[in-house]
Amino acid sequence: MSKSTTRSIPSLSLRIDLDPEGRIGPGKIELLENIREFGSISAAGRAMDMSYKRAWDLVDEINRICRQPAVERQTGGKNGGGAILTPFGTSLVARYRKIERDAANAVRKELTALRADIIRPKKSASHS
């Protein structure tokens, strides 16, 4: 956990259930963002300390639960190809990050109050 994350605890973590068997959350979105940045599923996985197989399985799961590809493999080229986000994949990441920001803004006051309670626990009248 990074120092900035530790200081901001408690924080909101968002998971969207797209169907009974499939979810999109911060890990899959980070993987998609890394694929966009590095142009490769394997490099994206390495950036997250994840095996290529695990990264590919997650990409396959994202494509399956969304019923359309978020990632497209590229063939050829000097380094043997890579991967890019499809327009849908780019939209998925942007939409998820917007939902995440909106949700965080909606609960900011309560998270701040909770943080204050954790940092300075209130004395209770009874210990039950």
C-alpha positions in Angstrom: 0.0 0.0 0.0 1.4 3.4 -0.9 1.9 6.2 1.5 -0.8 8.3 -0.1 -3.3 5.4 0.1 -2.5 4.9 3.8 -3.1 8.6 4.6 -6.4 8.6 2.7 -7.9 5.6 4.4 -10.8 5.1 4.6 -11.4 5.2 0.9 -14.0 3.9 -1.5 -13.3 1.0 -3.8 -15.8 0.4 -6.6 -16.8 -2.8 -8.2 -19.5 -3.0 -10.8 -21.4 -6.3 -11.2 -22.2 -6.5 -14.9 -23.7 -9.9 -14.7 -24.1 -12.6 -12.0 -20.7 -14.0 -12.9 -18.7 -11.0 -14.1 -17.4 -7.9 -12.4 -15.3 -4.9 -13.4 -13.3 -3.3 -10.6 -10.1 -1.4 -9.9 -7.8 -4.3 -10.9 -9.3 -4.9 -14.3 -9.5 -1.2 -15.0 -5.8 -0.8 -14.0 -4.9 -3.7 -16.4 -6.8 -2.0 -19.2 -5.0 1.3 -18.5 -1.7 -0.5 -18.5 -2.5 -2.1 -21.8 -3.3 1.3 -23.2 0.0 2.7 -21.8 2.4 -0.2 -22.7 0.6 -1.5 -25.9 1.1 -5.1 -24.6 -0.8 -7.5 -22.4 2.4 -9.0 -21.1 3.9 -5.6 -20.3 0.7 -4.5 -18.6 0.7 -7.7 -16.5 4.4 -7.3 -15.6 3.6 -3.7 -14.4 1.1 -5.3 -12.0 3.3 -8.2 -11.0 0.9 -10.5 -12.9 1.7 -13.4 -15.2 0.9 -13.1 -18.9 -1.6 -16.0 -18.5 -3.4 -14.2 -15.6 -3.4 -10.9 -17.6 -4.7 -12.7 -20.7 -7.4 -14.5 -18.7 -8.6 -11.2 -17.2 -8.7 -9.6 -20.7 -10.7 -12.6 -21.9 -13.1 -12.3 -19.0 -13.6 -8.6 -19.6 -14.3 -9.2 -23.3 -16.7 -12.0 -22.4 -18.7 -10.2 -19.7 -18.9 -7.0 -21.8 -20.1 -9.0 -24.8 -17.7 -7.1 -27.0 -13.9 -6.7 -27.1 -12.3 -4.1 -24.9 -8.8 -5.2 -26.0 -7.7 -6.1 -29.5 -4.5 -8.0 -30.2 -2.2 -6.5 -32.8 -0.1 -8.8 -35.0 3.2 -8.3 -36.8 5.6 -5.4 -36.3 9.2 -5.3 -35.2 8.4 -6.7 -31.8 5.8 -9.2 -32.9 2.7 -7.1 -32.2 0.9 -6.2 -29.0 -2.5 -5.1 -27.9 -4.6 -1.9 -27.9 -7.8 -0.9 -26.3 -10.8 -0.8 -28.7 -13.0 2.3 -28.7 -15.3 0.3 -26.4 -12.3 -0.4 -24.0 -11.4 3.2 -23.9 -15.0 4.2 -23.2 -15.2 1.5 -20.5 -12.1 2.9 -18.7 -13.4 6.5 -18.9 -16.9 5.5 -17.8 -15.6 3.5 -14.8 -13.3 6.3 -13.7 -16.2 8.8 -14.0 -18.5 6.6 -11.9 -15.6 6.2 -9.4 -15.1 10.0 -9.1 -18.8 10.7 -8.8 -19.2 8.0 -6.1 -16.2 9.3 -4.2 -17.6 12.8 -4.3 -21.0 11.6 -3.1 -19.5 9.9 0.0 -16.6 12.3 0.7 -18.3 13.8 3.8 -19.1 10.4 5.3 -15.6 9.1 4.6 -14.0 12.2 6.2 -16.2 11.7 9.3 -15.3 8.0 9.4 -11.6 8.9 9.1 -11.9 11.4 12.0 -13.6 8.7 14.1 -10.8 6.2 13.4 -8.0 8.7 14.1 -9.7 9.9 17.3 -11.9 7.2 18.6 -14.8 8.5 20.6 -15.1 7.4 24.2 -18.1 5.2 24.7 -20.3 5.3 27.8 -20.4 1.5 28.2 -18.3 -1.3 27.1 -20.7 -4.0 25.9 
